[in-house]
Amino acid sequence: MRGVEIVAIHNAPMDPGPPEALRILVVEDDRALRAVLVSATEAAGYEVVAVGDGLAAARELRARPYDVVLLDIGLPVVDGWHILGELEGRRIPSVIVISARGEERDKVRALDLGADDYLGKPFAFTELVARVQALARRAPAAPPVVTRGDLVVDRARRRATRSGRPVALTRKEFGVLEMLVAADGGVVSAEELLEHVWDANADPFSNTVSVTISRLRRKLGSPALVETVVGSGYRLCGQP
Ligand code: CA
């Protein structure tokens, strides 16, 4: 069974898109609109994660780096204004506010709070994609390079090195490492990895996460960097 799954992982036509694909977070509580936003931006070649409320958005923005956020204002729990306030003053990610309100004062408020663009619903998806592309062209060319001890993770080039030695990682392995690094020693659960590194069709009962973790560990070499926290998940260890 295990062997079959490993073969499937190797053969799957995964890892689509260019390695420098921009990462987009879609924050929209309307399920149907969210689905369309995801397919429109994915079709344009971006890597997309979608959430349906403000708390999930805040958590997501803390967990991983994003280039562009498509942010609805009317959201359950924590609204878009709050998220915008949290992001205020940050150069990354760029924010496009999408709002049903469509009133001039909302637009002014959004831009005042640091949004890069504003789209009133309803809008054409071609226009949305055009605006994302405009922001993407403007996006800084040097996203953060993260260092943890002898490990260096270059998010822009999707490369990792350990003690200066390049570590060749697949897209999934890199995604897992990136999340562990972003958690900064905190525990990341298998469910979180599955949700963010794999696509929505990943089987939550497969051992694909643990298989990827073992390959990542092997490639990173010793001393061991990825620790299993029984019953909780994984974390980066031993890094000053
Ligand atoms: Ca809404």
Residues whose N, C-alpha, C, O or C-beta is under 5 A from the ligand:
A	BS01	CA	D29 D30 D72 G74 L75
